[in-house]
C-alpha cells in the first residue's frame, strides 16, 4: 500500500470523472493510438501554411479558454485576487486609479481594497487592470482572455523558432508548431487566461521581451526592436514588479554588445511602465514609492510589517495567511523556510507546463542534454531559474488547485518552447510529426487522468460558482437602485465605482447587517435589494427586495455600528485588528456573533470609523467583549475617553461602557483604540441622540 504522504505528493490519479475530462482524454487516446499506427490525425496541422496554422492554433486556444471559463469557473472570476483585478479594471475603464466611495465608507471598504484619505483603490499593480479595462470598454472583458490565449500561442511559436536558429528549416518550423500546441493544450494557461489573473499577461510580455532580446543579439535589430523590448519590460514592471527582475537581467545580458544608443532607447522605453506604476501607487497611498500591497497589509493585518520581501522574524500576515504562518513560519522566515516554500511551489509547478508531473520528469533529461550543447537554451533556462529565485524571498507559496504554482506561471511559455526543442531532438529515428502528435495526445491524456482533478477542485470551491452573477439581476429586471451583497468577491464583481446615483444605475454596497445598511439606505433612497450568496454548492443565491431595519425601534433612535464590519480599519500603528467569531455566548453577546479583536506588538493603536448620521449632540455607547486574560485598552473619540473593565468572571461577557455625550457633525469620526500588549475585543458602538 502506498504511504499516505507519498500518495499526497503524487496527487490524484484516476479515470476521468468529468465530462470535459472524458472528452479531452478520449481525444488524447485517439491521437496517440493513431500515431502509433502511423496515421497522423494532426497531419493537416503540420502541413498548413504558417499563417493558417497560427490562426487555427490561436483560435483553438481561445475557444478552450472560453470553455474553461464556462465549465470550470462556471461563468465568472472565482478567487478574490481575480475579482479585485476585475474591479480595478472597471474603475480604470472610467479613468479611475482610485475613487471616492459614498458615505458611510465601511459599506464599501473590504478585503484587498485600500482606503486612504477618503479614497478607495485596489491593491494590485495597474498594468493588467489597464489591459483588462479595454475589455470593459468594449463591453466584453472575456475578449481580453481570448486574445491573450492566441497571443501566447503565437509568442511561444516565435520563441521556439528563435531558440533554434541553426536547425534545418523544416525541423525548426515543426518545433515551433509543437511549442504552440503545447501552449494551447496547457490547462494552467487555460485557467490563467479564463480567470482574470495577471500571470497570462505577464507571461506574454516576458515571452515577447525574450524573443526581442534574442533578435537584438543578431546585430540587425532596428530601433523599434529596442523600443518594443523596453516597453514589454515596462509593462511587466507595472504588472508583476518582481517578475520584471529576471527578464530585465536576461535582456541586459543579451543586448550588452548593442550600441549605446540602442541600449539607452531600450531603457527609456521602460520608463512609461515605471511611471504608470508610481502614479497608481500615489493615487492609492499618497506616496509614489509605497507599494499598495504593503500599505494595505499595514492597515489590515499583523504583526506590523508582516507583508514584506526578505527574511527575518515577524514575516507572515496572521489574518490573510494565518494557517500557513502558524504551520510553516513559527521560527520566522529564514533560508530553511524559504527553501521549503520554494520546494512546495516546484512540486506544484511540475504539473503546470505538461498537465502531469511524470511528463515533466520524462522531459527533464532531454532538456538538460540540449542546454549543455546550446548557449541560447542555457540563457532561456537561466530565465526560468531566475524567476524561481525572484520569489525565493517571499514567504507565502501562493499555490492553489487549477492555478498551480502561479508565481512561476509567468515563464510557462519559455518552458513550452524548451520542451518542444527537446522533444524534436529526442529519438531522432522517430518521424517528427508522429512524435509531436503523440506528445500532444499525452498532454490531453494527462489532463484527463490527473490534471483535471485540481481544476475540478477549483470549480467546486466556495459554493461552486461566482459569488455574483449579473444574470440574476437581468432575470429580475433590476437595473437601478441600491444593491447589497454579502461577500467580498461578489462586491468586487458587482460594484461599479462610476455609479453613484441609484436613479441612473445600481449602487452596490456590502451587506453589513447593522446601522451601516440603514444609513446608506437613507442617504441613497429606495429601491434596494439584497443579493445573498449560498456557500453550499447545491444552493442557489437569492435576490430579494430589502429594507434595512429602522434605526428608530421601540420609540427611541439607536444606531448600532458593528466594529468587525469596520475591517480593514482606517489606520493601524503598532497594533492590528482582525474580525473574530465568538459564538456560544448568551443571546446577542456579541451582537451578530462577531467582534473585532485588537492585538499589539508590543503596543499601538487601531483607528475605526464611527459614522454620524447627522449633525447634533450624540450619546456614545461602546460595547466590548471582555474575556479572561484580555488586556486593558483605552478608547477615545474626540474629547471622550473610556477604559475597558477587568473581567467580571472566568467567562466572556459583553460589557457596555459608560455613555458619554458629544457634539458631532455629519460624517465619520475616528475612534482610536490604544492597547499596550496582548489582545482585547470590541463588539460595537451605539449612537443615540442626546435628549
Buried (B, 14 or more C-beta within 10 A) or exposed (E): EEEEEEEEEEBBEEEBEBEBBBBBBBBBBEBBEBBEEEEBBBEEBBEBEEEEBBBBBBBBBBEBBBBBBBBBBBBBBBBBBBBBBBBBBBBBBBEBBBBBBBBBBBBBBBBBBBBBEEBBBBBBBBBBBBBBBBBBEEEEBBBBBBBBBBBBBBBBBBBBBBBBEEBEEEBBBBBBBBBBBBBBBBBBBBBBBBBBBBBBBBBBBBBBBBBBBBBBBEEEBEEEBBBBBBBBBBBBBBBBBBBBBBBBBBBBBBBEEBEEEBBEBBBBBBEBBBEBBBBBBBBBBEEEEBBBBBBBBBBBBBBBBBBBBEBEEBBBBBBBBEEBBEEBBEEBBEEEBBEEBBEBBEBBBBBBBBBBBBBBEEBEEBBEBBBEEBEBBEBBBBBBEBBBEBBBBBBBBBBBBBBBBBBBBBBBBBBBBBBBBBBBBBEEEEEBBBBBBBBBBBBBBBBBBBBBBBBBBBBBBBBBBBBBBBEBBEEEEBEBBBBBBBBBBBBBBBBBBEBBEBEEBBBBBBBBBBBBBBBBBBBBBEBBBBBBBBEEEEEEBEBEEBEBEEBEEEEEEBBBBBBBBBBBBBBBBBBBBBBBEBEEBEEEBBBBBBBBBBBBBEBBBBBBBBBBBEEEEBBBBBBBBBBEEBBBBBBBBBEBEBEBBEBEEEEBBBBEBEBBEBEBEEBBBBBBBBBBEBBBBBBBBBBBBEE
